Amino acid sequence: MNFELKTLSLAAAAKTTTDTLIVLISEHFQAGKDPLSALITKATQAKDFSAKAGKSLQTYALPGISASKTILLGVGEGRAADIKSAVSSAMGSLKSAETAKAVLAFAGPVSAAQLHAAVLTVADSTYVYGATYSKPKLRKLTQVTLGVESSNQGLKDAFASSVAIVQGIEMAKEWANRPANHATPTMLGKAAQGLAKTAGISCEVLGPKEVAKLGMGSFMSVAQGSAEPLRFIVLKYQGAAKSEAPVVLVGKGITFDTGGISIKPAAEMDEMKFDMGGAASVLGVFKSLSLLKPKLNVVGLIPACENMPDGLAVKPGDVVTSMSGQTIEILNTDAEGRLILCDALTYAERFKPKAVIDIATLTGACVIALGAIRTGMFATEDSLAEALQKAGNDAMDLCWRMPLDDEYAESLKSNFADVGNVGGRAGGAITAAKFLHRFAQKYPWAHLDIAGTAWKGGAAKGATGRPVGLLLQYLLSQQVSAKK
């Protein structure tokens, strides 16, 4: 997808030759003396069009307008959410018409947030996965020009940032969408190494021997039932002085989850290829960092393996020793994400981080609690929680803070080890977070449970790329904070 930002008044937009011209019109629109203003005024007076969010009118080959097709699109008050909803609906008609080039012209002043919403929505609505088809599918819409009546450096920066974020989101979608045999731990490691070809990014990929030397017994226990060797991926982005403490992102990388010995039901098990959505989001963030080049330091940790049920697989009741030295009774082998994350959280201590954020498709309980709208967010510090909440709001990648009361850890007690890997059914998302909390005591920590937001099922089955937008918005806000 090629995006372009261009200064276009409505008069200039009317003269622009393109397959489809989409005019975004808020309820604050003031008509001028150009052909598009005349069209908007006549259509509104005839009650064929309204500027309410989501209302639209399509016209063809009108005098004074060069575009083959013109779509008037109401965006209500012009909030980012209104633009997202309206543009998403308009993109559907472009897909069916196989439009190759389009212009989105704002009829009135534009904010950075509005521009950001338009770019991300166009990209999201037109994304096409094609990696494993015999003839790779491609986007029909290849060129989109964003027209603004007047530009400034703030809008230019917002546009460049939005385009870079789109590339990160689409990398996350691409890897999460791939079938497990096309996204093995080894392949994820190679993808990470590919990112390290960019200045400022380095990568180290550890195999089973190196992981064993580190004492990651919990991580290794999950991988032992699979023929695919595990990988522990360490990505580093250095955009600030070495003395600057990094933010560490830890992404769950279960490239396929059968549930192990505690095997899952067959229905929809194919969707367990999405269980590495956290890992995919870390790759996506680093892709965007390579383009944005912010002045901060970021470390990405990805423990990657399959969870399979062969004769060597870990069994319910087995006790393993984590990198931290804590022993874990594995009561349910399908609660494997926390077993690989806990060792990565211990590994993160060596970076003396400013903050650690883990991202994981961790619990079905979080899906029940929050559905597919908001990511479950747990945090040990109010300032970190508030920053993530704001980042999610700004990025239209919403999250919601969940509790971490100590009492929730009571159900994790074990008669045979320091801790069990599951509690009861009640508060399952919280008890999972409390398990991880045991291994994240030495730094500010947040946990994002993306089980409900990382992918969609049904007819729209596919990865969403979340929470790449939230994470990047948070990281960029930390860069701004560092300047003050």
N, C-alpha and C positions, 0 to 999 in steps of 0.2 A: 504494500500500500504506500503510495507516494502522496504526502501532504504538502500543501503550499499555503502560506499566509500572504494575502494580497490586500492592499488598500482598495476597496471598491465602494463607492457610493451606490445608491440604488440606481441612479442614472447609468453609471458605468456597468453595474451588474446586468442591466437590461441589454447592454450592447455586447456582452460576453457570449461568445459562441461555445456551447457545451451541450452534452446530451441532455442533462437535467439541471435546472436551476431551482434550488430550494431556498425560499426566503423565510427566515425566522422572524416572526412578528409577535411582539409582546403587546400587552394591553395598554402600554404607554406609547404606542406608535404614533408618530406625528407625520402626516403625509406631506410630501413635497410636490414638485411639478413634473415628475418623471413618469414614464409609462407604468412602472411597477406600482408606484403610489396610486396612480389612477385606477389600476386593476384592483388593488387592495380596497380602496374606497368604494368602488362600485360593487364589489363582491360582498363587502360588509353591509352596505346599504340594502342590497337585495337579500340579505340574510342567508346567502350561500356560503358565507365564511364568517368565522369568529376567531378572535385572537386567544380564546380560551385554550389552555394547554391540551394538545393532542388533536385539535380541530384542523382540518386540512382541506384544500381544494386544488385539484389538478386541472391545468389548462394546456392547450397545445397550439403552437405556431401562431402566436398573437402578434399583431402589428406593433412594431417598436421594440419587441423582445426577441433577441437572437436565439435563445435556447430552444431546442426542439420541444422540450416539455418544461413547464413551470409548475412548481408545487408551492402553494402558500401554506405555511405551517405555523399554527398558533403555539406560543410558548408561555401563555399566561403571564404571570408576574416576572417571568424570566429567571426564576431560580434555577440553579444547576439541575435539581431534580426534575423540573419541568422540561428543561432542554433535553435531558436524558430520555425521558418518556416520549417526547414528541419526535425527536430524531430517530429513536429506535423504531417507532411505527412507520416513519417515512422510508427507512432503509428497506423495509419489507417489499415495498412496491418497486424499489430500484433493483432488488434481487430478481424479482420475477420478470422485469423488463430487460435484464441483462445489460444494465447501464455500465459503460466503461469509464466515463468521466462525468464528474458532477461538481457544481459550485454550491456551497452553503453560504449565503449572504445574510448577515445580520442587519435587520432594518432598524437601526438605532445604535446607541452607544453599547460597547461590549466590555465586560469585565474579564479578568484573567480566569475566574472560576467558570464563567459561561463558555469561554473558549475551550478550556480544559474539558468541560463536560461534553462539548460537541465533538472534539477530536476522539476522546475515548469511546464515545457511543458509536460513532461511525465505524471505528476499528472493530469494536466488539460485535456489532451487528452484521458485519460483512466478513468476519473471520471464517476461513474454510480450512479444515484439516484435510491433508491429502497425502501424507507421507507413505501410507501402506496400501494405496490403490495401485493397480497395474498401470493406470495412466493417471498420474498425480492430478488431483483437483486443484484448480487455481481460482483466486478471486476474479469475479467478473469486473467489479469496480476497482480500478487500479490507480486512478488519479482523483484526488479531492482537493479543491481549492477553498479555503476559508476566507470569505470576504468580509472585511471590517471597514466601516466608514472612515475611521482614522486610526492609525497605529502609533504605538510608542514602545519604548524599550521594555516596559513591563509586559505588554502583550507579546512582544517578540520572545522574551524569555519564557513566558508561560507556554507559548506555542512550542518552542524547542523542547522544553521540559516534558510537555504532554506527548510529543512524538517519541521521545526517548522512553518514556514510561510505557507507551504502547508496545514498543519492541520487547521490553522486559515481560510484560503481561503475555504477549504472544509466544515468547520462548517458554514460559511456564505452561501455557496451554498445550503447546506442541509436545513437550515431554510428558505431561500428565495424560494426554490423549493416546500416546503410543501404547500398543499392546505390550504386555510384560516381556515377550520374547524380542521386542524391539527397544526395550528400555531396561536392560539388565543393570545390576550394580556396576559392572565393568563399563557398560555404555554410558552411564551417568558420569562415571569418572572421566571418560574421554571427552564428554561434553564440557565438563568443568575445566579440563586441561585446554580445551579450545578457547575458553574465555580468557585464559591466562596468556594468550598471545597478544592481548591488549596491554598497552603500557599502564602500569599502576596496579595490575592484578597478577598475583602469583597463585600457584596451585600445587598441592601435594596430595597424592592419592595413596593411602595405606591399604595393604592387603592383610590377609589372615595372620601372617607371621608377625607383622608390626603391631597389629591390634592385640594379639596374644601377649606380646612383650609389655604393652601398656596395662595389661590386666583387666581388659574390658570383658569380663566373664559374662555379664548380663547380655551385652550386645551379641557376643559369640554364641550364646545359647539359642538365640532366635534363628541364627543363620545355619546352625549345625544340621538341620534337616533338609537342606537344599544342596543340589549339585552346583548351583551358581555360587561362586566365591563372593564373600562380602567385600565391601569397599568402605573405607572411612575417608571422606573427601574434606580437605581443608583448603578453603579459598580465602585469600586475603586481598583486600583493596586498601591501598595506602594513598590517601589524598591529603593527609595532614602530616605534621611532624611525627617521627617515630615515638616521641614521648607522649603523644596524645592517646589516651586510653580508647580502645575501639568499642564499638557496639558489636556484639556477637549474635549472629542469627543461626539457630539450630533447626534444620529441617528434617522431619521424619521421612526416611527413604525406603519404606517397605514397597519394593517394586511389584510384588504380588502377595496378597494375603489370603491364604486358604483358611486361616484360623489355626493351622497346625493340627495337633492331635485333637484339640477342641474345635473340630472342623465346622465351618460355616454351612448353612443350607445352600443347596445348589442354585436356587433362584437368585438371579442378579449377582452371582459371584463374579461374573466378568467385570463388574464395576470395581472390583478390588485392585485392578490395575491403577486406579486413582489414589491408592493408599500412599503413594509417594508425592502427593500434592504439596506437602510441606517442603520436600527436597526440590521440587520443580519451582516453587516460589523463590527459594534461595538462588537457584540458577537465574531466574528471571530478574531478580533484584540486581545481581552482579552484571547481567547484560546491560541494564539501564545505567548502573554506576559507571560502566566503561564508556558510556556516551555522555553522561551528565558531568562526570569528573568533579564531584563535590569535594570540598575541603574537610574531610573527616576520614576516619579509619574504620573499616568494617571487616569482620571475620565471618566467614560462612562455614558451618560444620554440617556435614551430611553423613550420618550413619546409614548405609544402604545395604539391604539384603532382601531375600525372599523369606516368607514364613511358610514352610512346607512340612508335610506330615510323613516323612519316610522313616525307616527303621532306626535312624540316628537322631530323630527329632526329640527335642526336650519334651518331658512328660508332665502332666499335672501332678503336683506334689514334689517335683524336683526342687532342690535348693541350689542357687548359683550365687557367686560372689561378684559384686559389681566393682568397677574401678575404684570407687570410694572406699572399698573394704566392707561395706554393708552387705549382708546376705539377704537374699530375696527368695521367698517360697512362691513358686510359679503355680498358682491355683487354677489359672485359666491361660492356656497358650495363645488364645485369641486376644489377650490383652498384652500384645507384643510390642506395640509402639512405645509404650513407657519404658520397656526393657532396653530398647536401643537408645532412647533419648537420655536415660539417666546417666549412662556412661559418657555420652557427649557433653552433658551438662557438667560433669566432673572435669572432663578435659578442658572445658571452657575456662576453668579457674586460672590456667597458666597465662592467660592473656591479661589478667587483672582488668577486666572489662568495666566500662562505664555502665553498661547494662547488657543483659542477655535476654533474648526473646526466642522462645522455641515455637515452631509452627508445625501443627500436626493434625491430620485427619484422625483424631484420637478416639472419640466415643460416639456411639449412637445416641447416648443419653443427651448429648449437646444438641443433636438434631431434634429430639423431642422437645427440649427446653426452648430453643430459639428458632427452629425451622431453618429455612434457607436464606433468611434476610440478613441476620447479624451473626458474625463470628463470636464465639464465646471467648472472653478475655479475662484472664486472671493476672493479678499483679501484686507484688509485695510492697510496692511504694505508691502512694497516691499520685505523686508527680509523674511517675511513669505511666500509670493508668490514664491520667488526664491527658497526657501527650498522645497516647495511642488512640484514645477516644476522639480527640480533636483531629488527628491525622485521618482516621476513618471517615469522619464527617466531611472533611475537606476533599478527600479522595473519592467520595461516594462509595466507599468500601467499608460498610458499617460494622462496628463491633459493640459488645455490651459487657460491662464488667460483672463478673460473677464472684461469689464469696470464697474466702480461703480460711474460714474459721478453723481453729485447731481441732475442734470437736469432730469435724468431718473425717479426721484421720483415724478415729477410734476403730472403724470397721476394717482397717488395713492391718490390724495386729495379727501376728502369727504365733502359733505354738511351737514352730520349728525353725524360725528364722527371724531376722530383725524386722522384717516387714513382709506382708503378702502383696502380691501384685494386683489384687482386686479386693474391693469391699463388696457390700451387697448391691442390690439393684437401685436402692434409694440414693439419689444425688450422685449418680455414676460419673458425670462429667467433673464434679467437684472432687470426689475421692481420687479420680485419676490425676487431677491437678495436685492434690495433696501428696500423692506418691512422688511426683516429680519435684515438688517443693522440698522434700528431704534432701535432694541432691543439688539444690540451688540456694544454699544458705550464705554463700560468701560474696554475693553481689546482688544488685537490684535485678529482679527477674520478672519476666512476664511470659505467660503461656497463652497461645492463640489456638483454640480448638476449632479447626476449619472443617470438621466432618460434614456440616450442613451446607457449607458455602463453597467448597473447592470444586464441586462438579454438580451437574444436573443429570437427572435420570430421565427415563421415558423417551418420548420422541425427540426431545431436545438434548439427548445424552451427549455430554462433553464437558471438558474442563472449563472453568470460569476464569482462571488466572488469578483468582483471589488467594491471599491478600497482598499481592505484589504492590498494588496502588497504595494501600494503607502503609506498608512497610517503607516504601520510598518517600511518601509524604512525611512520615515520622523521621526518617534519616535526614531529609533535607531540612526539616525544622531544627534538628540538632546542629546542623551546620550554621544556620542563622543564629542560634543561641550562642554558639561558640564565638561568633564575631562580636557579640555585644560586650 
